[in-house]
Amino acid sequence: MGDSEFEFIRGLVYERSRINLGLDKRELVSNHFGLRLRTINATSLTESSRQLQSTGAEDELDNPVDVMPPNHRCFFRERAHFDFLKQTALPELTARISKGRRPKINVWSADTSSGEEAYSIALTLAICIPNTPWSIEGTDSSHRFVATAQRGVYGEDAVRNLPEGVVRAYFQRGFGLENGQLRVRPELRNLVNFSQLNLLAEEPEFREPFQIIFCRNVMIYPDRQTQEKLIARLTSRLVPGGYLFIGQGETLSNVKHTLRLLRPATYQRPL
């Protein structure tokens, strides 16, 4: 990949997603963006760049986000978050909301990728608080990943961290041509709403605030200004006492915020 091609794609990704790709991501961009060459009948990244800049290529301008590798590709990734959710956050939240008129826990999986994270949260809620109403919003910048999440079909490898009893209770195993595939059962799948949202560039439109927000491994790419806008946006969507989970390899130590650090990658909006 030449310098001009990388700089064009780098600028395009930033414009569309506010992801700031460093020079160390050049190989990643070359590998993943190259997958789009066949889609637009281009034979090189140079030709691809020209076609993307041409009239009538507006639809292709969303693809730089689609070709970035997704963050969450198995259920219960970074399990410490789900242990904290089960042992600490949910008991505290259910005790608090039981005093309200409409007890309900709202959760936002803000960078849900192809849905594994949102369904992992759904499984946790279904098992741990079966008598408490809840809802989950799963959003991602990629139309392709949102479509995958809505289908709720995954390979055996995605559920490798789940007990067999949970798999039998909440998934339907495929057979014939779909052997080796598992579909999230409708009674769970229908409780999770997935939609497209460019988290780093768009203001989400939700009617209710959230008690829990997962936004993991998103701040690896954006510049600091965008990181601070993102954290402010997420904080404004949290109820006082609500929890924000970021990636285990991320920190807010260099970002202005008003959240309270509870443990690595786990924050709470003060009451």
N, C-alpha and C positions, 0 to 999 in steps of 0.2 A: 504494500500500500504506500503510495507516494505521499509527500507532505501535504500537498494541496487537497488530495482526496480525504486524508484524515482530518484536516482542519475544517473542511466543508461538513463532513459528517459530525464532527465534534460540535460545531456551531449549530447544526440542525437539531441534534439531540438536546442541546441546552435550550434552544428556542422553544422546543415542543414540551420538554419535561423538566427544565431547570436542573438536569443532571450535568454536572461539570466534569467531563472526562479528562483525566490527567494524561500526560504522555505515557505513563506506565500502562494505560488501558489500550494502547494502540493495537496490540496483538488481539486483545479481546474483541475490539471493534472490527478488525479485519476478519476474524473467524465468524462472528455472529452476523455482521452486516452482509458478509458475502453470501449468506444463505438466501438473501433477497434477490440476488442476481437473476435466478431462474424465474422468479415471479414477474419481473418486469422485462424479461427477455434481454437483459444486458449481459455482455460477455466480459466486462471488467468493471472495477470500481470507478474508473474514470468515466466510462459510458453511463454507469448507474448514476453518478453525480450529475451528469448532463441531463439525463432524463428526469431526475427528481427536480431539477430547476426549470424544466420546460413547462409550457402551458398545458394544462390538463392533467398534471401529475399530483394534484392536490391530495387525492386519496392516499397516495403513497407516502405523503409526508408524515403520517402517523406511524409508519413502519419502523423508523429508528428506535422508537420505544419498544415495539413488539419484539425486536430482535435482541434486546438486552436480556441476559440470562435471568430467569426468575429467582427469587430469594428462597421460597419455601416449597420444597419438592418432596417432603414426606410428612406424615402425620406426627404431631408432638415433637417437632424440632425444637431444640433448646428447652428440654423438659422442665428445667428449673422454674420457668415461668408458669407452667401448668401446675406444678407442685405448690407454688406460692398461691396461685389462683384457688386451688382446691382447699388448702390448709388455712389460709389467712384471709384472702380478699373476699371470697364468697361468703364465708360465715359472718364476716364483719358487715358486708353489704346487705345481706338478707336480714340481719338483725336490725339494721338501720331503716331499710325501706319498709319493714313490716309495720312501722309506725305511721306510714303515709296512707293516703286514701287509695292510691292506685299502685300497689307494690309491683314493681317490674324492674328487671335489670336489662339495660340496653348496652350492647357491645358493638364496637367498631373495629373490624379488621381492615386497617387503612391501606395496607399494601398486600392484599390477599393472594397475589400471584394466581396460581391455578386452583386455589380453593382449599388446599390442605390445612392451612392455618385456621381459616374460619370454621371448617368442619371439626377440627381438633377442639376448638373452643366450644362448639355445639355439643360435642360428645361429653366434654367436661361438665357443662351445665345440665345436660340431660341426666347424667348419672348422679351428680352431686346435689342438685337442687330440683328434683322432679316436681315439687309442688309449688315452685315459684315461677311466675310468668317471665319470659325473657325473649329478646329479639336480637338478631345479629345482622349488621350491615357489613358486607364485604365489598371493597372497592379496589380497583386496579386501573392503571393507565392503559393497559393493553386490552383491546377488544377480544383478542384471541384468548388470552388467559381468562377473561370473564366468561367467555363461552364455555371453556373447559370446566370452570368452576360450576357453572349452572348445570352442566350435564352430570357432574359428580361421579365420573367414571375414572378409576385409577388402576394401575397395575399392582400386582402382589407386593412389589418392593416398597410401594408407598405406605403400606400398612404393616411393615415389618416390626414396628415398635408397639403394635397393639396386641393385647391378649386375644387368644382365639375366641373366647366367649364374647368379647366386644365386637369382633369382626362378624360373628354369626348374628349378633343381635341387631347390628346397625348397617350391615352391608348385604347386598345380594350378589352372589357369585355367578359369573357368566359361564356359559357352556357352549360347545360347538365352536363357531368362529370367534366367540368372545371368551373362550377359555383363558383363564389367567387374569381376567378383568373383574373388578368389583365395583358395583354401583352403590352409592349411598342410598339407603332406603328412603322412600318419599316422605315418610313421617318425620324424618330429620332434615332431609334436603329442603323441604318446603318451608322450614322455619328460618332459613338463611336467605337473605336477599342480596343478590350480587348486581353491581352496576359499574359502569366505566367512569372513572374519575382521575384526572391528572392531578394528583395530590399536591405536587410542588408548584402548580401553576393556577389551580382553580379553587374557588371557595366552595366547599361542600354545602349542599342544601338539605339539612336534616331538620325535622320538626322538633325532635327531642334531644336533650343532651345525653351523654353516655356516662355510665359508671366505670366502664373499662374500655381502654383503647390499646390495641396492639399496633405498633408502627415500627416494625423491626427491619434493620438492615437497609433503611432508606437513606440515612444520613451519611453513608459512605461516599457518595458522589457529589452532592450539592456543595456550593461554596457556603461560607459562614453566614452571609446575609440571608441566603435562602433557608439555611438551617434554622435561623432564629425566627423567620417568618413562619416556618412550618411548626415549630414548637409552640409559638404563640397561637397559631390556628388550632392546634390540637388541644392546648390548654383551655382555650375558650369553649371547646366542645365537651370538656369534662365537668361533671358536677363537682362541687366541693367535696373532698374526700374520695374522689374517683382516682383510678389507677392508670398509669401509662407504662406500657412495656416497650422498651426499645431492644435492639439486638445486643446479644451478649458481648460483642466486640465493639460496641458503641458507647459513647459517654457524652454527657451534656456539660462537662467541666469547662469547656471553652465557649459555651453558648449561653447567652442571657436567657434566664427563665425564672419562673416563680414557683417551681415544683420542689417538693421535698424528696431527697434521695432516701429510699428505704433499704435498698440492697443493690448490688450491681445490676444495672439495666432495668431497675424497677423504681418508679417515681409515683408520688401521690400529690394531687392538688390539695393544698391546705384547706381545712374546714373553716 
